[in-house]
């Protein structure tokens, strides 16, 4: 089976300016805008918002 285009792989980059990224999948039907998740940044050693890169 082919991978669905409604769940693309996206990169989440830290807003703390450390350059750290996470990779995840998102559902375009439920989240058409850019994804923002609050996750742990090991470089900054705190939880910060991560924004979707294009």
mmCIF file of the N, C-alpha and C atoms, coordinates in Angstrom:
data_MODEL
# 
_entry.id   MODEL 
# 
loop_
_atom_site.group_PDB 
_atom_site.id 
_atom_site.type_symbol 
_atom_site.label_atom_id 
_atom_site.label_alt_id 
_atom_site.label_comp_id 
_atom_site.label_asym_id 
_atom_site.label_entity_id 
_atom_site.label_seq_id 
_atom_site.pdbx_PDB_ins_code 
_atom_site.Cartn_x 
_atom_site.Cartn_y 
_atom_site.Cartn_z 
_atom_site.occupancy 
_atom_site.B_iso_or_equiv 
_atom_site.pdbx_formal_charge 
_atom_site.auth_seq_id 
_atom_site.auth_comp_id 
_atom_site.auth_asym_id 
_atom_site.auth_atom_id 
_atom_site.pdbx_PDB_model_num 
ATOM 1   N N  . UNK A 1 1  ? 0.829  -1.191 0.000  1.00 0.00 ? 1  UNK A N  1 
ATOM 2   C CA . UNK A 1 1  ? 0.000  0.000  0.000  1.00 0.00 ? 1  UNK A CA 1 
ATOM 3   C C  . UNK A 1 1  ? 0.870  1.248  0.000  1.00 0.00 ? 1  UNK A C  1 
ATOM 4   N N  . UNK A 1 2  ? 0.452  2.238  -0.741 1.00 0.00 ? 2  UNK A N  1 
ATOM 5   C CA . UNK A 1 2  ? 1.182  3.499  -0.803 1.00 0.00 ? 2  UNK A CA 1 
ATOM 6   C C  . UNK A 1 2  ? 0.865  4.357  0.410  1.00 0.00 ? 2  UNK A C  1 
ATOM 7   N N  . UNK A 1 3  ? 1.812  5.192  0.757  1.00 0.00 ? 3  UNK A N  1 
ATOM 8   C CA . UNK A 1 3  ? 1.599  6.105  1.886  1.00 0.00 ? 3  UNK A CA 1 
ATOM 9   C C  . UNK A 1 3  ? 0.592  7.165  1.487  1.00 0.00 ? 3  UNK A C  1 
ATOM 10  N N  . UNK A 1 4  ? -0.232 7.533  2.441  1.00 0.00 ? 4  UNK A N  1 
ATOM 11  C CA . UNK A 1 4  ? -1.291 8.498  2.169  1.00 0.00 ? 4  UNK A CA 1 
ATOM 12  C C  . UNK A 1 4  ? -0.728 9.917  2.104  1.00 0.00 ? 4  UNK A C  1 
ATOM 13  N N  . UNK A 1 5  ? -1.221 10.696 1.163  1.00 0.00 ? 5  UNK A N  1 
ATOM 14  C CA . UNK A 1 5  ? -0.809 12.094 1.041  1.00 0.00 ? 5  UNK A CA 1 
ATOM 15  C C  . UNK A 1 5  ? -1.496 12.985 2.071  1.00 0.00 ? 5  UNK A C  1 
ATOM 16  N N  . UNK A 1 6  ? -2.510 12.460 2.770  1.00 0.00 ? 6  UNK A N  1 
ATOM 17  C CA . UNK A 1 6  ? -3.187 13.276 3.773  1.00 0.00 ? 6  UNK A CA 1 
ATOM 18  C C  . UNK A 1 6  ? -2.421 13.281 5.093  1.00 0.00 ? 6  UNK A C  1 
ATOM 19  N N  . UNK A 1 7  ? -1.381 12.439 5.219  1.00 0.00 ? 7  UNK A N  1 
ATOM 20  C CA . UNK A 1 7  ? -0.544 12.402 6.424  1.00 0.00 ? 7  UNK A CA 1 
ATOM 21  C C  . UNK A 1 7  ? 0.923  12.581 6.043  1.00 0.00 ? 7  UNK A C  1 
ATOM 22  N N  . UNK A 1 8  ? 1.343  13.793 5.682  1.00 0.00 ? 8  UNK A N  1 
ATOM 23  C CA . UNK A 1 8  ? 2.738  14.003 5.276  1.00 0.00 ? 8  UNK A CA 1 
ATOM 24  C C  . UNK A 1 8  ? 3.673  14.052 6.491  1.00 0.00 ? 8  UNK A C  1 
ATOM 25  N N  . UNK A 1 9  ? 4.942  13.781 6.235  1.00 0.00 ? 9  UNK A N  1 
ATOM 26  C CA . UNK A 1 9  ? 5.976  13.915 7.258  1.00 0.00 ? 9  UNK A CA 1 
ATOM 27  C C  . UNK A 1 9  ? 6.341  15.388 7.341  1.00 0.00 ? 9  UNK A C  1 
ATOM 28  N N  . UNK A 1 10 ? 6.373  15.951 8.555  1.00 0.00 ? 10 UNK A N  1 
ATOM 29  C CA . UNK A 1 10 ? 6.729  17.356 8.746  1.00 0.00 ? 10 UNK A CA 1 
ATOM 30  C C  . UNK A 1 10 ? 7.856  17.461 9.762  1.00 0.00 ? 10 UNK A C  1 
ATOM 31  N N  . UNK A 1 11 ? 8.677  18.499 9.613  1.00 0.00 ? 11 UNK A N  1 
ATOM 32  C CA . UNK A 1 11 ? 9.742  18.790 10.570 1.00 0.00 ? 11 UNK A CA 1 
ATOM 33  C C  . UNK A 1 11 ? 9.245  19.875 11.512 1.00 0.00 ? 11 UNK A C  1 
ATOM 34  N N  . UNK A 1 12 ? 9.505  19.702 12.796 1.00 0.00 ? 12 UNK A N  1 
ATOM 35  C CA . UNK A 1 12 ? 9.179  20.705 13.798 1.00 0.00 ? 12 UNK A CA 1 
ATOM 36  C C  . UNK A 1 12 ? 10.491 21.295 14.302 1.00 0.00 ? 12 UNK A C  1 
ATOM 37  N N  . UNK A 1 13 ? 10.676 22.611 14.157 1.00 0.00 ? 13 UNK A N  1 
ATOM 38  C CA . UNK A 1 13 ? 11.914 23.270 14.589 1.00 0.00 ? 13 UNK A CA 1 
ATOM 39  C C  . UNK A 1 13 ? 11.660 24.094 15.838 1.00 0.00 ? 13 UNK A C  1 
ATOM 40  N N  . UNK A 1 14 ? 12.612 24.065 16.755 1.00 0.00 ? 14 UNK A N  1 
ATOM 41  C CA . UNK A 1 14 ? 12.512 24.772 18.026 1.00 0.00 ? 14 UNK A CA 1 
ATOM 42  C C  . UNK A 1 14 ? 12.476 26.283 17.804 1.00 0.00 ? 14 UNK A C  1 
ATOM 43  N N  . UNK A 1 15 ? 11.646 26.978 18.588 1.00 0.00 ? 15 UNK A N  1 
ATOM 44  C CA . UNK A 1 15 ? 11.592 28.439 18.517 1.00 0.00 ? 15 UNK A CA 1 
ATOM 45  C C  . UNK A 1 15 ? 12.613 29.082 19.440 1.00 0.00 ? 15 UNK A C  1 
ATOM 46  N N  . UNK A 1 16 ? 13.366 28.258 20.195 1.00 0.00 ? 16 UNK A N  1 
ATOM 47  C CA . UNK A 1 16 ? 14.383 28.791 21.101 1.00 0.00 ? 16 UNK A CA 1 
ATOM 48  C C  . UNK A 1 16 ? 15.662 29.175 20.361 1.00 0.00 ? 16 UNK A C  1 
ATOM 49  N N  . UNK A 1 17 ? 15.737 28.872 19.068 1.00 0.00 ? 17 UNK A N  1 
ATOM 50  C CA . UNK A 1 17 ? 16.904 29.251 18.281 1.00 0.00 ? 17 UNK A CA 1 
ATOM 51  C C  . UNK A 1 17 ? 18.078 28.289 18.410 1.00 0.00 ? 17 UNK A C  1 
ATOM 52  N N  . UNK A 1 18 ? 17.827 27.085 18.912 1.00 0.00 ? 18 UNK A N  1 
ATOM 53  C CA . UNK A 1 18 ? 18.908 26.113 19.089 1.00 0.00 ? 18 UNK A CA 1 
ATOM 54  C C  . UNK A 1 18 ? 19.136 25.263 17.851 1.00 0.00 ? 18 UNK A C  1 
ATOM 55  N N  . UNK A 1 19 ? 18.174 25.241 16.935 1.00 0.00 ? 19 UNK A N  1 
ATOM 56  C CA . UNK A 1 19 ? 18.311 24.447 15.723 1.00 0.00 ? 19 UNK A CA 1 
ATOM 57  C C  . UNK A 1 19 ? 17.855 23.009 15.880 1.00 0.00 ? 19 UNK A C  1 
ATOM 58  N N  . UNK A 1 20 ? 17.349 22.639 17.040 1.00 0.00 ? 20 UNK A N  1 
ATOM 59  C CA . UNK A 1 20 ? 16.886 21.269 17.284 1.00 0.00 ? 20 UNK A CA 1 
ATOM 60  C C  . UNK A 1 20 ? 15.570 21.027 16.556 1.00 0.00 ? 20 UNK A C  1 
ATOM 61  N N  . UNK A 1 21 ? 15.394 19.820 15.983 1.00 0.00 ? 21 UNK A N  1 
ATOM 62  C CA . UNK A 1 21 ? 14.170 19.489 15.257 1.00 0.00 ? 21 UNK A CA 1 
ATOM 63  C C  . UNK A 1 21 ? 13.612 18.149 15.710 1.00 0.00 ? 21 UNK A C  1 
ATOM 64  N N  . UNK A 1 22 ? 12.308 18.004 15.573 1.00 0.00 ? 22 UNK A N  1 
ATOM 65  C CA . UNK A 1 22 ? 11.606 16.737 15.719 1.00 0.00 ? 22 UNK A CA 1 
ATOM 66  C C  . UNK A 1 22 ? 10.962 16.439 14.374 1.00 0.00 ? 22 UNK A C  1 
ATOM 67  N N  . UNK A 1 23 ? 10.723 15.148 14.082 1.00 0.00 ? 23 UNK A N  1 
ATOM 68  C CA . UNK A 1 23 ? 10.039 14.744 12.859 1.00 0.00 ? 23 UNK A CA 1 
ATOM 69  C C  . UNK A 1 23 ? 8.777  13.999 13.266 1.00 0.00 ? 23 UNK A C  1 
ATOM 70  N N  . UNK A 1 24 ? 7.644  14.357 12.648 1.00 0.00 ? 24 UNK A N  1 
ATOM 71  C CA . UNK A 1 24 ? 6.381  13.719 12.970 1.00 0.00 ? 24 UNK A CA 1 
ATOM 72  C C  . UNK A 1 24 ? 5.490  13.708 11.734 1.00 0.00 ? 24 UNK A C  1 
ATOM 73  N N  . UNK A 1 25 ? 4.315  13.137 11.855 1.00 0.00 ? 25 UNK A N  1 
ATOM 74  C CA . UNK A 1 25 ? 3.319  13.148 10.782 1.00 0.00 ? 25 UNK A CA 1 
ATOM 75  C C  . UNK A 1 25 ? 2.127  13.955 11.243 1.00 0.00 ? 25 UNK A C  1 
ATOM 76  N N  . UNK A 1 26 ? 1.418  14.541 10.283 1.00 0.00 ? 26 UNK A N  1 
ATOM 77  C CA . UNK A 1 26 ? 0.212  15.279 10.645 1.00 0.00 ? 26 UNK A CA 1 
ATOM 78  C C  . UNK A 1 26 ? -0.897 14.959 9.659  1.00 0.00 ? 26 UNK A C  1 
ATOM 79  N N  . UNK A 1 27 ? -2.118 15.113 10.115 1.00 0.00 ? 27 UNK A N  1 
ATOM 80  C CA . UNK A 1 27 ? -3.287 14.892 9.279  1.00 0.00 ? 27 UNK A CA 1 
ATOM 81  C C  . UNK A 1 27 ? -3.685 16.239 8.689  1.00 0.00 ? 27 UNK A C  1 
ATOM 82  N N  . UNK A 1 28 ? -3.577 16.375 7.361  1.00 0.00 ? 28 UNK A N  1 
ATOM 83  C CA . UNK A 1 28 ? -3.892 17.661 6.714  1.00 0.00 ? 28 UNK A CA 1 
ATOM 84  C C  . UNK A 1 28 ? -5.362 18.027 6.819  1.00 0.00 ? 28 UNK A C  1 
ATOM 85  N N  . UNK A 1 29 ? -6.219 17.033 6.910  1.00 0.00 ? 29 UNK A N  1 
ATOM 86  C CA . UNK A 1 29 ? -7.655 17.312 6.997  1.00 0.00 ? 29 UNK A CA 1 
ATOM 87  C C  . UNK A 1 29 ? -7.995 17.970 8.345  1.00 0.00 ? 29 UNK A C  1 
ATOM 88  N N  . UNK A 1 30 ? -7.394 17.497 9.434  1.00 0.00 ? 30 UNK A N  1 
ATOM 89  C CA . UNK A 1 30 ? -7.670 18.051 10.758 1.00 0.00 ? 30 UNK A CA 1 
ATOM 90  C C  . UNK A 1 30 ? -6.830 19.284 11.078 1.00 0.00 ? 30 UNK A C  1 
ATOM 91  N N  . UNK A 1 31 ? -5.607 19.359 10.549 1.00 0.00 ? 31 UNK A N  1 
ATOM 92  C CA . UNK A 1 31 ? -4.688 20.468 10.831 1.00 0.00 ? 31 UNK A CA 1 
ATOM 93  C C  . UNK A 1 31 ? -4.169 21.069 9.535  1.00 0.00 ? 31 UNK A C  1 
ATOM 94  N N  . UNK A 1 32 ? -4.962 21.863 8.827  1.00 0.00 ? 32 UNK A N  1 
ATOM 95  C CA . UNK A 1 32 ? -4.491 22.418 7.553  1.00 0.00 ? 32 UNK A CA 1 
ATOM 96  C C  . UNK A 1 32 ? -3.439 23.520 7.743  1.00 0.00 ? 32 UNK A C  1 
ATOM 97  N N  . UNK A 1 33 ? -3.435 24.186 8.904  1.00 0.00 ? 33 UNK A N  1 
ATOM 98  C CA . UNK A 1 33 ? -2.463 25.243 9.160  1.00 0.00 ? 33 UNK A CA 1 
ATOM 99  C C  . UNK A 1 33 ? -1.152 24.639 9.658  1.00 0.00 ? 33 UNK A C  1 
ATOM 100 N N  . UNK A 1 34 ? -0.168 25.511 9.873  1.00 0.00 ? 34 UNK A N  1 
ATOM 101 C CA . UNK A 1 34 ? 1.103  25.028 10.394 1.00 0.00 ? 34 UNK A CA 1 
ATOM 102 C C  . UNK A 1 34 ? 0.933  24.542 11.827 1.00 0.00 ? 34 UNK A C  1 
ATOM 103 N N  . UNK A 1 35 ? 1.555  23.423 12.113 1.00 0.00 ? 35 UNK A N  1 
ATOM 104 C CA . UNK A 1 35 ? 1.450  22.786 13.409 1.00 0.00 ? 35 UNK A CA 1 
ATOM 105 C C  . UNK A 1 35 ? 2.381  23.462 14.413 1.00 0.00 ? 35 UNK A C  1 
ATOM 106 N N  . UNK A 1 36 ? 1.902  23.679 15.652 1.00 0.00 ? 36 UNK A N  1 
ATOM 107 C CA . UNK A 1 36 ? 2.723  24.207 16.736 1.00 0.00 ? 36 UNK A CA 1 
ATOM 108 C C  . UNK A 1 36 ? 2.503  23.304 17.943 1.00 0.00 ? 36 UNK A C  1 
ATOM 109 N N  . UNK A 1 37 ? 3.580  22.657 18.409 1.00 0.00 ? 37 UNK A N  1 
ATOM 110 C CA . UNK A 1 37 ? 3.518  21.775 19.567 1.00 0.00 ? 37 UNK A CA 1 
ATOM 111 C C  . UNK A 1 37 ? 4.545  22.215 20.598 1.00 0.00 ? 37 UNK A C  1 
ATOM 112 N N  . UNK A 1 38 ? 4.199  22.090 21.866 1.00 0.00 ? 38 UNK A N  1 
ATOM 113 C CA . UNK A 1 38 ? 5.127  22.416 22.939 1.00 0.00 ? 38 UNK A CA 1 
ATOM 114 C C  . UNK A 1 38 ? 5.859  21.125 23.320 1.00 0.00 ? 38 UNK A C  1 
ATOM 115 N N  . UNK A 1 39 ? 7.172  21.091 23.043 1.00 0.00 ? 39 UNK A N  1 
ATOM 116 C CA . UNK A 1 39 ? 7.968  19.889 23.277 1.00 0.00 ? 39 UNK A CA 1 
ATOM 117 C C  . UNK A 1 39 ? 9.269  20.261 23.983 1.00 0.00 ? 39 UNK A C  1 
ATOM 118 N N  . UNK A 1 40 ? 9.969  19.242 24.476 1.00 0.00 ? 40 UNK A N  1 
ATOM 119 C CA . UNK A 1 40 ? 11.215 19.447 25.207 1.00 0.00 ? 40 UNK A CA 1 
ATOM 120 C C  . UNK A 1 40 ? 12.371 19.682 24.250 1.00 0.00 ? 40 UNK A C  1 
ATOM 121 N N  . UNK A 1 41 ? 13.131 20.747 24.494 1.00 0.00 ? 41 UNK A N  1 
ATOM 122 C CA . UNK A 1 41 ? 14.336 21.045 23.722 1.00 0.00 ? 41 UNK A CA 1 
ATOM 123 C C  . UNK A 1 41 ? 15.536 20.655 24.580 1.00 0.00 ? 41 UNK A C  1 
ATOM 124 N N  . UNK A 1 42 ? 16.263 19.577 24.221 1.00 0.00 ? 42 UNK A N  1 
ATOM 125 C CA . UNK A 1 42 ? 17.382 19.139 25.050 1.00 0.00 ? 42 UNK A CA 1 
ATOM 126 C C  . UNK A 1 42 ? 18.557 20.105 25.056 1.00 0.00 ? 42 UNK A C  1 
ATOM 127 N N  . UNK A 1 43 ? 18.688 20.947 24.038 1.00 0.00 ? 43 UNK A N  1 
ATOM 128 C CA . UNK A 1 43 ? 19.785 21.915 24.003 1.00 0.00 ? 43 UNK A CA 1 
ATOM 129 C C  . UNK A 1 43 ? 19.496 23.056 24.980 1.00 0.00 ? 43 UNK A C  1 
ATOM 130 N N  . UNK A 1 44 ? 18.265 23.577 24.955 1.00 0.00 ? 44 UNK A N  1 
ATOM 131 C CA . UNK A 1 44 ? 17.871 24.653 25.864 1.00 0.00 ? 44 UNK A CA 1 
ATOM 132 C C  . UNK A 1 44 ? 17.476 24.119 27.238 1.00 0.00 ? 44 UNK A C  1 
ATOM 133 N N  . UNK A 1 45 ? 17.246 22.818 27.333 1.00 0.00 ? 45 UNK A N  1 
ATOM 134 C CA . UNK A 1 45 ? 16.844 22.131 28.564 1.00 0.00 ? 45 UNK A CA 1 
ATOM 135 C C  . UNK A 1 45 ? 15.554 22.681 29.155 1.00 0.00 ? 45 UNK A C  1 
ATOM 136 N N  . UNK A 1 46 ? 14.572 22.930 28.289 1.00 0.00 ? 46 UNK A N  1 
ATOM 137 C CA . UNK A 1 46 ? 13.254 23.364 28.739 1.00 0.00 ? 46 UNK A CA 1 
ATOM 138 C C  . UNK A 1 46 ? 12.226 23.062 27.653 1.00 0.00 ? 46 UNK A C  1 
ATOM 139 N N  . UNK A 1 47 ? 10.966 23.134 28.004 1.00 0.00 ? 47 UNK A N  1 
ATOM 140 C CA . UNK A 1 47 ? 9.884  22.929 27.042 1.00 0.00 ? 47 UNK A CA 1 
ATOM 141 C C  . UNK A 1 47 ? 9.636  24.247 26.314 1.00 0.00 ? 47 UNK A C  1 
ATOM 142 N N  . UNK A 1 48 ? 9.641  24.191 24.998 1.00 0.00 ? 48 UNK A N  1 
ATOM 143 C CA . UNK A 1 48 ? 9.431  25.373 24.163 1.00 0.00 ? 48 UNK A CA 1 
ATOM 144 C C  . UNK A 1 48 ? 8.490  25.013 23.019 1.00 0.00 ? 48 UNK A C  1 
ATOM 145 N N  . UNK A 1 49 ? 7.852  26.008 22.406 1.00 0.00 ? 49 UNK A N  1 
ATOM 146 C CA . UNK A 1 49 ? 7.022  25.714 21.227 1.00 0.00 ? 49 UNK A CA 1 
ATOM 147 C C  . UNK A 1 49 ? 7.887  25.316 20.026 1.00 0.00 ? 49 UNK A C  1 
ATOM 148 N N  . UNK A 1 50 ? 7.447  24.299 19.326 1.00 0.00 ? 50 UNK A N  1 
ATOM 149 C CA . UNK A 1 50 ? 8.075  23.849 18.086 1.00 0.00 ? 50 UNK A CA 1 
ATOM 150 C C  . UNK A 1 50 ? 7.107  24.140 16.960 1.00 0.00 ? 50 UNK A C  1 
ATOM 151 N N  . UNK A 1 51 ? 7.578  24.791 15.893 1.00 0.00 ? 51 UNK A N  1 
ATOM 152 C CA . UNK A 1 51 ? 6.724  25.152 14.757 1.00 0.00 ? 51 UNK A CA 1 
ATOM 153 C C  . UNK A 1 51 ? 7.073  24.308 13.541 1.00 0.00 ? 51 UNK A C  1 
ATOM 154 N N  . UNK A 1 52 ? 6.063  24.059 12.744 1.00 0.00 ? 52 UNK A N  1 
ATOM 155 C CA . UNK A 1 52 ? 6.248  23.268 11.514 1.00 0.00 ? 52 UNK A CA 1 
ATOM 156 C C  . UNK A 1 52 ? 7.058  24.054 10.497 1.00 0.00 ? 52 UNK A C  1 
ATOM 157 N N  . UNK A 1 53 ? 8.034  23.369 9.890  1.00 0.00 ? 53 UNK A N  1 
ATOM 158 C CA . UNK A 1 53 ? 8.817  23.944 8.795  1.00 0.00 ? 53 UNK A CA 1 
ATOM 159 C C  . UNK A 1 53 ? 8.220  23.524 7.476  1.00 0.00 ? 53 UNK A C  1 
ATOM 160 N N  . UNK A 1 54 ? 8.431  24.322 6.443  1.00 0.00 ? 54 UNK A N  1 
ATOM 161 C CA . UNK A 1 54 ? 7.964  23.933 5.103  1.00 0.00 ? 54 UNK A CA 1 
ATOM 162 C C  . UNK A 1 54 ? 9.157  23.698 4.219  1.00 0.00 ? 54 UNK A C  1 
# 
